[in-house]
Amino acid sequence: MITIKISKDFSPFPAGRCITDGNFSGEKFRNDILIPAIENNDVICIDFDGGFGYASNFLEEVFGGLIRSGYTKAKLLKQLQFISKDDPLLISEVLSYLEINSWC
C-alpha cells in the first residue's frame, strides 16, 4: 500500500479541471500521479488533509475521470482508500463522482 498525500505529493492548492487550467489541475493529478499509482500498487490511500480546499471541478475530473478512462467503480472501490479528517464530507463527494460517472 502507498499513501498519496495530495498537499505534499502534488500541491497544497489543487485547482482546476484541465491541464490548461494550471499546473495543479485534476487532470494533471489523475494522469501524472493517480493512474500510475493505480497501475503499480494494489492499494492506494489518498490523504486529502492539509490541502487548502478541493473544488468540485478538481475532484470530479480526478475521480469521475478515472471512470471515463475505463476504470470500473468496483475496481476503484477495492483499490482506493481515503483519509479526510479535515473535511469528512469530502469522501462522500468523491464517492458520488465515482457513482454518477459509472452510469455512463
C-alpha positions as CSV (number, residue, x, y, z in Angstrom):
1,M,0.0,0.0,0.0
2,I,1.1,3.5,-0.7
3,T,-0.2,6.8,0.5
4,I,-0.6,9.9,-1.7
5,K,-0.9,13.0,0.4
6,I,-2.2,15.5,-2.1
7,S,-0.9,18.6,-0.2
8,K,2.7,17.2,-0.1
9,D,2.9,14.9,-3.1
10,F,1.0,17.3,-5.5
11,S,0.1,20.7,-4.2
12,P,-1.5,22.3,-1.1
13,F,-3.5,24.3,-3.6
14,P,-5.1,21.9,-6.1
15,A,-7.4,23.7,-8.5
16,G,-9.0,23.4,-11.9
17,R,-10.3,20.6,-14.1
18,C,-8.0,20.6,-17.1
19,I,-4.2,20.9,-17.6
20,T,-5.0,24.2,-19.4
21,D,-6.4,25.5,-16.0
22,G,-2.9,25.3,-14.4
23,N,-0.2,23.1,-13.1
24,F,-2.2,21.6,-10.2
25,S,-5.4,20.6,-12.1
26,G,-7.4,17.4,-11.6
27,E,-6.4,16.1,-15.0
28,K,-2.7,16.5,-14.1
29,F,-3.1,14.8,-10.7
30,R,-5.1,11.9,-12.3
31,N,-2.8,11.4,-15.2
32,D,0.6,12.0,-13.6
33,I,0.1,10.7,-10.1
34,L,-3.0,8.6,-9.5
35,I,-3.2,6.5,-12.7
36,P,0.5,5.4,-12.3
37,A,-0.2,4.6,-8.6
38,I,-3.2,2.5,-9.6
39,E,-1.3,0.6,-12.2
40,N,1.6,-0.1,-9.9
41,N,0.0,-0.8,-6.5
42,D,-2.7,-3.0,-5.0
43,V,-4.0,-0.4,-2.6
44,I,-3.7,3.4,-2.7
45,C,-4.6,5.6,0.3
46,I,-5.4,9.1,-0.8
47,D,-5.0,11.7,2.0
48,F,-6.8,14.9,1.4
49,D,-5.7,16.6,4.7
50,G,-3.6,19.7,4.6
51,G,-5.0,20.9,1.3
52,F,-6.5,24.4,1.1
53,G,-9.8,23.4,-0.4
54,Y,-10.9,21.0,-3.1
55,A,-13.1,22.4,-5.7
56,S,-15.7,20.1,-7.2
57,N,-14.2,20.5,-10.7
58,F,-10.9,19.2,-9.4
59,L,-12.5,16.2,-7.6
60,E,-14.8,15.3,-10.4
61,E,-12.1,15.4,-13.0
62,V,-9.9,13.2,-10.9
63,F,-12.4,10.6,-9.8
64,G,-15.1,10.9,-12.5
65,G,-12.2,11.0,-15.0
66,L,-11.0,7.6,-13.7
67,I,-14.3,6.1,-14.7
68,R,-14.3,7.8,-18.1
69,S,-10.8,6.5,-18.6
70,G,-12.1,2.9,-18.3
71,Y,-11.6,2.0,-14.7
72,T,-14.7,0.4,-13.1
73,K,-16.3,1.6,-9.9
74,A,-15.8,-1.8,-8.3
75,K,-12.1,-1.9,-9.1
76,L,-11.6,1.6,-7.7
77,L,-13.6,1.0,-4.5
78,K,-11.5,-2.1,-3.9
79,Q,-8.2,-0.3,-4.6
80,L,-8.7,3.2,-3.2
81,Q,-8.9,4.3,0.4
82,F,-9.5,7.8,1.5
83,I,-8.4,10.0,4.5
84,S,-10.1,13.3,5.2
85,K,-10.1,14.2,8.9
86,D,-10.2,18.0,8.0
87,D,-13.4,17.5,6.0
88,P,-15.1,14.1,6.3
89,L,-17.8,15.1,3.8
90,L,-15.1,15.2,1.1
91,I,-15.1,11.4,0.9
92,S,-18.8,11.3,0.2
93,E,-18.3,13.8,-2.6
94,V,-15.6,11.8,-4.1
95,L,-17.7,8.6,-3.9
96,S,-20.6,10.4,-5.6
97,Y,-18.4,11.2,-8.6
98,L,-17.5,7.5,-8.9
99,E,-21.2,6.6,-8.7
100,I,-22.5,9.2,-11.1
101,N,-19.9,8.5,-13.8
102,S,-20.3,4.7,-13.5
103,W,-23.8,5.2,-15.0
104,C,-22.4,6.3,-18.3
